[in-house]
Each structure stands twice: as C-alpha cells, then as structure tokens.
Amino acid sequence: MRHKVAGFKLGRTTSHRRSLLRNLVTSLILEERIETTVPKAKALRPRIEKMITLGKRGDLAARRQAAAYVMTDGAVRKLFDTLGPRFGDRNGGYVRIIRAGWQKGDGADKAFIELLGSEQLQEEKRQKRAEARAKKAAETKKALEEAEAAQQAGDETATAEEAGGGEKK
C-alpha cells in the first residue's frame, strides 16, 4: 500500500534529487521543451507548475522565491516576463508530457515535457535549424566543387609538364 507516500525518489540522494529537479525546471523554463525519462517528467510537473504560479503572482516576494529555486537569472526573467503573462488566465495544467519511446542504453521510457503554447517557439527553432543545415550543405558543396576544380587543374598541369618533359629529352 502507498499510504502517505508522496513524491519520487528517482534513485538519488536528497541533495542530488533536489539539484536534478532544479536543473530540469531551469531548462524547461528556458527551452520550453525538454526530453527526459517519464518518472523525471512526472516529478518535474508539480515543481514547474509552482514556479509558473509564482510567475503569475509577479510580486517581489514571488520573484525572490523563484530566484531561490531556479538556477539562472535569465530563467527568472523569462518566467516573470513571458511565461507568467502567457498563463495569466489559466488555472493550472501548464505542461504536457508526451511519451517518446525508449532510451537505447537501459530501455527507460522517454518523454518530452513541454509548456503549453510553445509550438510557435519550437517551429521557429525548427526553421532556424533547417536554414543552418541548408547553409552548411551549400558551403560543403561549394568547397567540394572548388576542391575538384583545383584537383582537375593540378592534373592538367601535371599532364602538360609530363608531355613537355618527354619532348625535351
């Protein structure tokens, strides 16, 4: 029976578990979508919801409480400037957990945990990655063509030297 058993231990000591969850909260605030294991995502959900509730409150005491838990100042700013107003009229349920197969090494269930409304940000990131990938492919193709052209020019020069060298002897 699970009477009065609350929370997830995640196979870690108290300090390690606290540090892990603080890092996950900070990453989720900054990135708005992270991939982790299902138990970690389930343990993360109540903590991120409490942080967003602090962001919705928006007063100095709430900002100090959030700053004491979240690892970076940028995450605190984003929490209070963008996430708090985004979820201003919503009463809880700020995150979504999407199962995503298994981890290759140990077979653990993987999941994406994301903030609601982050689809636009994810699409922008996808576009930037696609553009960067296309730019890199174009640069690689151009460098390959230049290398082939230089190699052909070198072959033609070597052939001309051999032909000229044979006639002089």
Beta strands, then each sheet from edge to edge (+ up, - down):
strand 1: 33-37
strand 2: 95-102
strand 3: 109-115
sheet 1: 1+ 3- 2+
end
